[in-house]
Amino acid sequence: MFMIISLKIRALPPFGWLVLGLLSFPVSGSAAEPELRPAVAAKIEAEYPSIEKIYQDLHTHPELSFMEVRTAAMVAGELRALGVEVTEKVGNTGVVGVLKNGAGPTVLVRADMDALPVKEATGVPYASADVVKDLAGRD
């Protein structure tokens, strides 16, 4: 059985959707169990600065679809550091991570890594520092 999780909540801070998902995912024996919520919340609190740093780095250095070489390498490295089985270059620049935890349901989480060829005008300190052009040469 596969469950596809796709959450995009713009009002939350970077990776806030992940926090929301981990605290509310309704699978038996998951972090949704009330007694596990404080432990999960503490782990998220501890890991958030490093995850936010990754988010800001990826945001600063966007790559277009099928050109995400740097992004894919970073994602693969982070997954490997967590002990996840990694396959790279799936469909050119895709990354697949498999975390095995015995028998039971399978959860599939899909995320896009590509950027859009637009000039950023947000003013955030981690705004895109790279000029991204699409394949037709427009920027």
N, C-alpha and C positions, 0 to 999 in steps of 0.2 A: 504494500500500500504506500502511495506517495501523498504527501501533503505539501502543497506549494504555498509558501508564505510570501506575500508581497504587500508590504506596508510602506506608504509614503505619507508621512504626516509632517507637513512643512512647518508647523508651529513649534515643534520640538527642536531642541538644540542638536548639533551634529551627533549622529548615532543614537539620538533619543528614542527613535523607533525601535532600536535593538533593545534598549532598556525596557521599553513598554512591552515588547514581545516576550522577553525573558521573564518578566514578572507576571504576565497574564496568560501565557500559552497553556491551553486547557488539555494537556495530555496527562493521563494518570502517571504519577511518579515523576513528574517534571517539576521545574522550578515554580509552578503554579501552586504547589502544595503550600498551605499557609505557614507551616513551620519552617519551610525552606526560604521563604521570602526575605527574611532579614539577612541570611547568609548570602543569598544572591545579590541583594542590594549592596552589601558590604564589598563583595567581589567587584561589582560594577564600579562602585565608588573608587576602589583601589586602582582599577585598570583604566578608568576613564581618561586620565591625563595622557597616557601613551596612545590610546585609541584616537583621542582628539588630535594629537600630534600627527598621526598617520593621515587622518582626514584632511588636516590643513596642508600637509605636504602634497597629497594627491590633488587637492584643489588648486594649489599654487602651480602645479606642473601638469596641466590637462593634456590628454592625448585623444585623437580622433579614433573612431571605430576602425578596427583592424590595424591600428598603429600604436596600441597600448603596450609597448614593449617594457617600458620602465614600470608602469603600473602593474602589469602582470607579474613581473619579477618581484616587486614588493609584496604583492598579495601572496604569491607562492612562498616567499621567504617567511612571511608572518605565519602562514598556515603550517609550514614545516616546523617552525619554532614551537608551535603548539602540539606537535606530535601527530599532525594530520597527514594522511597519505595523499600526495599531490601528483597530479598529472598536468603537465604544461603543454602549451601549443595546441590546445583543442580548438579546432576551427580557426587556426592561425595564432591568435593571441589569447585564447580562453584558458582559464585555470579551473580545474576540478579538484576539490578537496573531499576526501572521504574519511569521516571520523567514525570508527566502528565501536559499538558498545554492546555487542551481543545480539541475541535474537530480539525481535520486536518490530514495531513500525519503523518505516524509513521516513525521514524528514528531508525534503529538498528545499534548499534556500538558493534563490537565484538573484544575482545582482549585476547590474551593468557597470562597466568600468570606463566607458568612453565619454568624452566631453563633446560639447557642441561648439561649432566654430563661430562664437560670438565674442565681442569685446566686452569684458567685464567692467561694470561701473558701480560696484557695490561699495567700494571704499573700505572693505574689511582688510585687516593687516595681512591676511593670507590670500589676497586676491591673486588671480592668475598672473604669473610673472613671465609666462611664455606666450609668444605670438603663435596662435594656432591657425593654420590655413587648411581649408578642405581640399579634396583631391582635384577640384576644378580651379584651384589657385585663388579663390576668394578668401578674404579674411574678415 
